[in-house]
């Protein structure tokens, strides 16, 4: 059966990066896998990723879910070959990633645009040859110590309070991805961009 699309969660492989802010994409894929049907693990070695295949309830077609194992700044080395092999166009790719410019508890859904200094997005854009894939941006906020602390901030562990906020976001974020899969882009945008913790 042809693959309908690809959802990629960005992060860094290895125990030392687990539960860090930069691994929000990995954490989200873990949650999404619990909601899909007929999930099966696939061999992702050829594409340097952990890879699954599954179905969204109520939506025809099978989707791939991937966690690149290339380190963040080489994410495109996974995404582009994987998409090419399965003939998945950029507009059927959704990349889920951490976002400094959004506070914890906020998310944004968009197609294309700048990479805003995110090295994972930069790599994917370069390898695909276009920025016109979809992104689901999950807020991590900026370091209170200023821009010079960005690396330590994104590679720092997610505090328990922010992890609770993330888990509260998950049901809406999953609904955003489901609407993306159903090609309901306006609804996906409204769901994501209008979300507030406690709203």
Steps between C-alpha positions, in 0.01 A plus 500: 500500500628847412602722789276805552758714675774539759506643853852569628583583860834676542751433775845365580564128547662362814420468870662831591246691287186328626240741644691809384319798350655434157339154501139619513444350155612156621275527806205590282552202268492273807158644591367488143591132463262420787210653309547340158358167389677200351840639594798292391869563542690529172868468420632854485870412483528596131359845587685545829184518707261318727197436282140392542197456278146562625149625425305796633156398628236595245750594227585273212862427423818414683749747643866482590626638831872559538758605757824586317807347663745737327519774764294813456718694255497210251126422515464550126727200438216288634195690378593553133599139416201365692258730318661428163488122548128509582420774247368736768480864380602784736138606555429158657787531748440636851801575720436533875766699687583718797455876460687766700269780389193341663445464873437153646132421449483666158523344154483613140422316177626640173629415154842625395656819620838564656689252714547761776845366580378144557774274366269202450267701277798651320637155414162372380443809286844468342460130420142526370589809299191680628362641827146405397438221746273535802624566853340457841695723736484411872600782733794472736555873560835677515764487770453771765879545484502634145595381153851391598349215700289355216702180453492413869131590508385277215721213618383538859251260655134600485391607852217295649259796482568547127466126443153515655418790266622294203277207598202736520579617146524149358130429430461823302832449321390150398173644369703753297697216342181305432351800321822539300472135397138561398613803294300737723775760510289798609355302790848377597625858503209619716543214746873560544525877484202558729617260770578629847546304820189572705311644200 
